[in-house]
Amino acid sequence: MLENIVGKRYAVALANSISDDAGLSKALEGLGSFCETFRTEPKLKNFFAHPSIPQENKAGMVDELCDRFQVEKTVRNLVQLLTERKKILFLDPIREYFEKVVDARLGRARAGVTSASELSSEQTGKLRESLGRIYKKDILLETQVDESLIGGMVLQIEGLVLDGSIKNRLALLKQAIEKEEVV
Amino acid sequence: MPQFEQVSVFSSLIFWSVISFVALLFLLKKFAFPPILEILDAREKKIRDDIEGAEKINQDAEKLKADFDRQLKTAHEKANDIIQLAHDSSKKETEKSLQDTQGKVRQMIKEAEHEIQASRNKLLSEIRSYTAALTIASTERILKKAMDEKEQKRVVDETIEEVIQELEKRA
């Protein structure tokens, strides 16, 4: 709950401080790099969360990371502010909410597609085009492969999940057999 | 008659005889009869008292008999009442015991039926679950073998169509 509130507040502030669309995309990319680093390096989280490590050291680390990722000034300022206010660990929800804000401002929607095998460019194109037509937005399609689905695919878009995988159909069939009344 | 012809001879004798008789009678009446009469009266009184006493005893005995009969009757009635009460109580106890036993038997039957039904349902559920798992596992294995690249593409194409139709329906 608190994460959502903090995430929303800082994400909106960051979005408001960037006027051009390209800047928004770059800022999102920069935040994504930070989050990815925090995910892959758990020690980094401990470093920022540790109360006995001086604030200057944490600020120095932020500067170093910003230089490495070559992030925008606005993102650098935001991360420094979060470090000062000891809210750096809320970076994930901030990025998630910022992504939504950016997508809304740029008129685009993200769709996640999980399939049992790699989708062809023809299939992704058709999906992107159809979804864009239905939602009237540019669609950012994120695909991933999960062989356990056996066949078909699962689509996630704007909080909606449509599961057309064979795995799901088999699960439904299993439920139907289990619920079948025997006289 | 010759006897009466000699009355004059014996007149003085007769006279003295009469006088003696009267005197004797007087003396007897004066001294002998009263105690005898008294004894007789006393005897008569005693006999009468005895008779009265006997009658009274008889009456008392009758009364006692009547009382005894009445008490006996009451005792009989009480005994009958007690027997009836005991009989009723025993009957009630027997009926209650019978009802209790019948109730317990009914409850046991009901519980047994529930248990049988629950076991049946559990067994059927396990059979269904096992059948479902077996069916799905077999189907999954067959499908995995059957899903070549071409089939994968066909299924994904179909799914894309279904998803798009569903989204258009919702839009």
Interface residues (C-beta under 8 A of the other chain):
Chain A: S115 A116 S117 L119 S120 Q123 K126 L127 S130 L131 I134 I150 G151 G152 M153 L155 I157 L162 G164 S165 I166 L170 A171 L173 K174 Q175 I177 E178 K179 E180 V182
Chain B: L124 S125 R128 S129 T131 A132 A133 T135 I136 T139 E140 L143 K144 M147 E149 E151 Q152 K153 V155 V156 D157 E158 T159 I160 E162 V163 I164 E166 L167 E168 A171
